[in-house]
Amino acid sequence: MTNAGLTLHTKMLSDKSILITGGTGSFGHTFVPMALAKYNPRRLVIYSRDEMKQWEMAKLYGDDERVRFFIGDVRDKDRLSRALNDIEYVVHAAATKIVPTAEYNPFECVKTNVVGAMNLIDACIDQGVKRVVALSTDKASSPSNLYGATKLTSDKLFIAGNSYAGKNDTRFAVVRYGNVMGSRGSVIPFFLSLVDKGALPITDDRMTRFMITLEQGVALVWHAFEDMVGGEIYVKKIPSMKVTDIARSIAPDAAHEIVGIRPGEKLHEQMIGPEDAPHTYEYSDYYKILPAIHNWSRDPARIGYGVKVNADFTYCSDTNAEWMSVDYLREWVDTNRERIGLI
């Protein structure tokens, strides 16, 4: 549960202008204070469509002139283009993410996750943004639901954006990870809200998930900014956990009520499938999936010191070599209880 192997240089984003789409979400609430403390950027713009969330978030930063708020939707290319004026680095965190919501509102999910990605790529190239890192999900690997399918499409768009940029210096990369511990709408705050009920709903007692903290997710984004040549998908090595063990960590005495898998939900998650293995390299703390297009997967600058994985390699939550213990998660929940599910 460390960031060993992710070499971070403090000057990378120092005195730079940064924009984060969907910046009032869980990731933005962690990224913004960490970036302000570590890099002291000249300007950090939170771009999102919810004025109330922006208003609440703005109160956390008072008169800090580095932090700016910009109302807008990634579906609106013109508004994006305006917001990206004089921006050098972009983190793309905006997405429709809840699996059942996407299943029942597919048109809206596509508009945000696919059309929004296209808008951002175009606007970043037009405005001369230097580097863009898009957040992805384990559900984008061999997707079984619409959310995962739209994120896979988004990943492909950001990868291709590097050739689409032509002579422009804008470069795009992707970071991919699993269940973000304690984020709003995720399993940990959901189980905490039901502790007093005496029973927790379990979709399937065999189910497993990858587990990552928001801080680890932020560190992976920073590493991607430093390391990227363009078109890479960064996958951090993180532990897995059975959903029943997550439940036991939070409410050891609660009964488990099996309710069945929801529409579009997987039994186990996958971050790297066998189809990606020929283009995947392993590093001390992460994997890197290189683009299959343009022979970029053979590029020494993109490979670096990586070691190519086996031809039949997969990175799945049920066959993962690293597992989080019940005791570790229980201690983490006790330490972070006040902020779990609030952002």
Phi, psi and omega per residue, in radians:
M1 nan 0.666 3.120
T2 -2.026 3.070 3.060
N3 -1.852 0.409 3.113
A4 -0.981 2.412 3.126
G5 1.653 -0.270 3.072
L6 -1.711 1.650 -3.093
T7 -1.357 2.101 -3.083
L8 -2.076 2.248 3.129
H9 -1.844 2.193 -2.949
T10 -1.172 -0.251 -3.061
K11 -1.581 -0.116 -3.010
M12 -0.991 -0.908 -3.100
L13 -1.789 0.115 -3.102
S14 -1.117 2.288 3.115
D15 1.038 0.491 3.118
K16 -1.876 2.891 3.088
S17 -1.782 2.231 -3.029
I18 -2.223 2.458 3.016
L19 -2.199 2.403 3.069
I20 -2.119 2.072 3.071
T21 -1.355 2.591 -3.061
G22 1.044 0.586 -2.968
G23 -1.246 -0.163 3.104
T24 -1.598 0.060 3.113
G25 -1.431 -3.021 -3.084
S26 -1.031 -0.769 -3.127
F27 -1.118 -0.789 -3.126
G28 -1.076 -0.677 -3.141
H29 -1.140 -0.379 3.075
T30 -1.646 -0.733 -3.099
F31 -1.085 -0.780 -3.011
V32 -1.072 -0.966 -3.140
P33 -1.122 -0.603 3.116
M34 -1.163 -0.730 3.139
A35 -1.189 -0.690 3.119
L36 -1.086 -0.715 -3.100
A37 -1.285 -0.679 -3.019
K38 -1.500 -0.673 -2.979
Y39 -1.987 -0.315 -3.071
N40 0.846 1.052 -3.132
P41 -1.138 2.694 3.113
R42 -1.162 -0.665 -3.096
R43 -2.651 2.349 3.114
L44 -2.262 1.929 -3.017
V45 -1.777 2.184 3.055
I46 -1.691 1.983 -3.106
Y47 -1.887 2.071 3.124
S48 -2.815 2.974 -3.017
R49 -1.773 -0.108 -3.048
D50 -1.756 1.858 -3.081
E51 -1.144 -0.599 -3.129
M52 -1.174 -0.751 3.095
K53 -1.104 -0.665 3.091
Q54 -1.142 -0.732 -3.131
W55 -1.091 -0.756 3.113
E56 -1.145 -0.718 -3.132
M57 -1.203 -0.641 -3.127
A58 -1.065 -0.547 3.138
K59 -1.131 -0.375 -3.140
L60 -1.294 -0.346 -3.020
Y61 -2.012 -0.016 3.013
G62 0.903 -2.139 -3.081
D63 -1.710 0.333 3.131
D64 -1.138 1.876 -3.044
E65 -1.241 -0.198 3.110
R66 -1.272 -0.471 -3.037
V67 -1.677 2.142 3.139
R68 -2.135 2.696 3.130
F69 -2.179 2.364 -3.050
F70 -2.367 1.952 3.105
I71 -1.273 2.248 3.126
G72 3.105 2.889 -3.102
D73 -2.150 2.455 3.117
V74 -1.149 -0.256 3.067
R75 -1.261 -0.273 -3.057
D76 -1.821 1.710 -3.061
K77 -1.135 -0.680 -3.136
D78 -1.100 -0.733 3.137
R79 -1.171 -0.697 3.070
L80 -1.037 -0.794 -3.121
S81 -1.045 -0.702 3.097
R82 -1.134 -0.779 -3.096
A83 -1.151 -0.507 -3.057
L84 -1.498 0.035 3.102
N85 -1.036 2.151 3.120
D86 1.188 0.337 3.064
I87 -1.616 2.406 -3.116
E88 -1.824 -0.608 -3.103
Y89 -2.257 2.444 -3.136
V90 -2.265 2.367 2.955
V91 -1.961 2.143 -3.095
H92 -1.735 1.744 -3.125
A93 -1.944 -0.126 -3.109
A94 -1.229 2.307 3.114
A95 -2.963 2.698 2.856
T96 -1.541 2.042 -2.851
K97 -2.045 -0.427 -3.033
I98 -1.332 2.124 -3.002
V99 -0.976 -0.922 3.137
P100 -1.097 -0.630 3.108
T101 -1.048 -0.761 3.124
A102 -1.151 -0.661 -3.130
E103 -1.107 -0.655 -3.077
Y104 -1.636 -0.172 3.111
N105 -2.308 1.021 -2.986
P106 -1.117 -0.651 -3.133
F107 -1.078 -0.731 -3.111
E108 -1.188 -0.662 3.120
C109 -1.098 -0.757 3.128
V110 -1.127 -0.713 -3.134
K111 -1.047 -0.728 -3.109
T112 -1.384 -0.869 -2.964
N113 -1.423 -0.529 -3.121
V114 -1.796 -1.008 3.128
V115 -1.098 -0.671 3.092
G116 -1.059 -0.704 3.098
A117 -1.116 -0.760 3.111
M118 -1.062 -0.758 3.122
N119 -1.061 -0.769 -3.108
L120 -1.149 -0.740 3.129
I121 -1.049 -0.855 3.123
D122 -1.041 -0.837 -3.076
A123 -1.144 -0.675 3.136
C124 -1.141 -0.721 3.104
I125 -1.130 -0.806 -3.112
D126 -1.087 -0.609 -3.090
Q127 -1.602 -0.014 3.081
G128 1.260 0.518 3.061
V129 -1.081 2.491 -3.076
K130 -1.384 -0.915 -3.031
R131 -2.415 2.443 3.115
V132 -2.279 2.256 3.034
V133 -2.077 2.147 -3.138
A134 -1.793 2.399 3.097
L135 -1.457 2.334 3.094
S136 -2.134 -2.881 -2.999
T137 -2.607 2.726 3.047
D138 -1.068 -0.415 -3.130
K139 -1.222 -0.188 3.100
A140 -1.416 -0.202 3.125
S141 -1.615 2.056 -3.047
S142 0.825 1.078 -2.986
P143 -1.139 2.512 3.074
S144 -2.034 0.012 -3.137
N145 -2.400 2.922 -3.064
L146 -1.151 -0.707 3.108
Y147 -0.957 -0.876 3.126
G148 -1.077 -0.692 -3.141
A149 -1.125 -0.702 3.115
T150 -1.208 -0.597 3.118
K151 -1.286 -0.595 3.024
L152 -1.088 -0.766 3.087
T153 -1.052 -0.780 3.103
S154 -1.029 -0.790 3.123
D155 -1.003 -0.784 -3.138
K156 -1.099 -0.668 3.127
L157 -1.129 -0.771 -3.136
F158 -1.173 -0.620 3.087
I159 -1.115 -0.856 -3.132
A160 -1.176 -0.402 3.119
G161 -0.993 -0.437 -3.141
N162 -1.195 -0.561 3.047
S163 -1.531 -0.523 3.113
Y164 -1.108 -0.474 -3.109
A165 -1.198 -0.300 3.130
G166 1.088 -2.250 -3.117
K167 -1.401 -0.149 3.106
N168 -1.162 2.572 -3.063
D169 -1.485 0.047 -3.129
T170 -1.125 2.295 -3.129
R171 -2.208 2.513 -3.058
F172 -2.168 2.471 3.020
A173 -2.518 2.963 -3.060
V174 -2.290 2.502 2.953
V175 -2.054 2.434 -3.055
R176 -2.237 2.265 3.059
Y177 -2.652 3.087 -2.981
G178 -1.703 -2.526 -3.080
N179 -1.052 2.103 -3.126
V180 -1.502 2.023 -3.000
M181 -1.097 2.119 3.037
G182 1.453 0.001 -3.116
S183 -1.230 2.714 -3.090
R184 -1.043 2.285 3.122
G185 1.494 -0.014 -3.114
S186 -1.589 3.129 -2.961
V187 -1.190 -0.605 -3.077
I188 -1.145 -0.916 3.082
P189 -1.116 -0.525 3.098
F190 -1.108 -0.834 3.113
F191 -1.131 -0.693 3.128
L192 -1.054 -0.598 -3.120
S193 -1.245 -0.234 -3.074
L194 -1.956 0.122 -3.060
V195 -0.976 -0.720 -3.082
D196 -1.305 -0.129 -3.113
K197 -1.377 -0.343 3.135
G198 1.505 -0.125 3.124
A199 -2.588 2.505 3.123
L200 -2.047 2.366 3.120
P201 -1.336 2.199 3.109
I202 -2.044 2.170 -3.113
T203 -1.159 -0.772 3.111
D204 -2.749 2.294 -3.037
D205 -1.286 -0.054 3.052
R206 -1.642 -0.170 -2.967
M207 -1.113 2.442 3.089
T208 -2.245 2.724 3.109
R209 -2.500 2.617 2.957
F210 -1.315 2.567 -3.101
M211 -2.195 2.255 3.113
I212 -2.511 2.545 3.066
T213 -1.508 2.760 3.087
L214 -1.068 -0.663 -3.138
E215 -1.093 -0.679 3.086
Q216 -1.161 -0.648 3.091
G217 -1.101 -0.728 3.108
V218 -1.110 -0.775 -3.139
A219 -1.067 -0.626 3.111
L220 -1.163 -0.664 3.074
V221 -1.088 -0.802 3.115
W222 -1.039 -0.746 3.124
H223 -1.092 -0.719 3.125
A224 -1.064 -0.751 3.103
F225 -0.985 -0.722 -3.098
E226 -1.291 -0.725 -2.939
D227 -1.554 -0.462 -2.932
M228 -1.104 2.436 2.900
V229 -1.777 -0.565 3.098
G230 2.431 2.183 3.060
G231 1.691 0.017 -3.110
E232 -1.394 2.608 2.927
I233 -1.998 2.055 -3.116
Y234 -1.672 2.254 -3.125
V235 -2.170 1.924 -3.121
K236 -1.299 2.479 3.027
K237 -1.305 2.068 -3.095
I238 -2.408 2.802 -3.114
P239 -1.389 2.824 3.017
S240 -1.831 2.929 3.067
M241 -2.733 2.474 3.029
K242 -1.286 2.494 3.141
V243 -1.073 -0.599 3.097
T244 -1.128 -0.573 3.090
D245 -1.284 -0.583 3.031
I246 -1.065 -0.780 3.121
A247 -1.067 -0.757 -3.136
R248 -1.163 -0.546 3.102
S249 -1.125 -0.615 -3.035
I250 -1.605 -0.698 -3.106
A251 -2.462 1.414 -3.032
P252 -1.044 -0.433 -3.088
D253 -1.733 -0.045 -3.079
A254 -1.328 2.544 3.038
A255 -1.324 2.747 3.114
H256 -1.920 2.126 -3.134
E257 -1.834 1.934 -3.115
I258 -1.299 2.087 -3.037
V259 -1.990 -0.122 3.119
G260 1.615 2.654 -3.117
I261 -1.231 2.383 -3.127
R262 -1.328 2.827 3.119
P263 -0.957 2.214 3.089
G264 1.468 -0.038 -3.055
E265 -1.504 2.499 3.100
K266 -1.674 2.674 3.026
L267 -1.251 -0.747 3.075
H268 -2.292 2.646 3.139
E269 -1.738 2.749 -3.126
Q270 -2.347 2.343 3.082
M271 -1.882 -0.436 3.061
I272 -2.396 2.109 3.135
G273 -1.714 2.970 -3.105
P274 -1.073 -0.477 3.118
E275 -1.197 -0.379 3.115
D276 -1.598 -0.251 -3.044
A277 -0.975 -0.709 -3.126
P278 -1.090 -0.257 -3.089
H279 -2.074 0.253 -3.026
T280 -1.904 2.406 3.131
Y281 -2.180 2.565 -3.110
E282 -1.832 2.473 3.094
Y283 -2.245 3.126 -3.012
S284 -1.064 -0.637 -3.022
D285 -2.221 0.090 -3.084
Y286 -2.821 2.971 2.979
Y287 -1.988 2.761 3.089
K288 -2.322 2.071 3.045
I289 -1.589 2.069 -3.122
L290 -1.630 2.711 -3.076
P291 -1.158 2.430 3.065
A292 -1.366 -0.397 -3.088
I293 -1.326 2.659 3.033
H294 1.026 0.320 -3.084
N295 1.028 0.433 -3.139
W296 -1.150 -0.385 3.141
S297 -1.237 -0.181 3.091
R298 -1.784 0.048 -3.051
D299 -1.298 2.056 -3.126
P300 -1.003 -0.576 -3.137
A301 -1.166 -0.601 3.113
R302 -1.392 -0.589 -3.105
I303 -1.287 -0.743 -3.116
G304 1.031 -2.280 -3.118
Y305 -1.658 0.276 -3.093
G306 -1.197 2.689 3.095
V307 -1.966 2.223 -3.094
K308 -1.144 2.379 -3.134
V309 -1.352 2.921 3.105
N310 -1.109 2.719 -3.064
A311 -1.097 -0.488 -3.133
D312 -1.807 0.370 -3.073
F313 -1.178 2.439 2.937
T314 -2.412 2.702 3.071
Y315 -2.164 1.716 -3.023
C316 -2.173 2.674 -3.045
S317 -1.218 -0.447 -3.118
D318 -1.503 -0.394 -3.141
T319 -1.920 0.218 -3.137
N320 -1.063 2.531 3.123
A321 -1.406 -0.335 -3.070
E322 -1.993 2.303 -3.114
W323 -2.259 2.441 3.092
M324 -1.493 2.368 -3.121
S325 -1.467 2.758 3.076
V326 -1.047 -0.744 -3.124
D327 -1.103 -0.699 -3.132
Y328 -1.114 -0.826 -3.122
L329 -1.148 -0.673 3.125
R330 -1.063 -0.739 3.111
E331 -1.146 -0.692 3.127
W332 -1.117 -0.751 3.127
V333 -1.092 -0.763 3.133
D334 -1.081 -0.665 -3.119
T335 -1.268 -0.597 -3.012
N336 -1.902 0.219 -2.986
R337 -0.948 -0.668 -3.026
E338 -1.171 -0.415 -3.091
R339 -1.921 -0.065 -3.118
I340 -1.143 2.232 3.060
G341 1.319 0.023 -3.097
L342 -1.508 -0.367 -3.094
I343 -2.238 nan nan
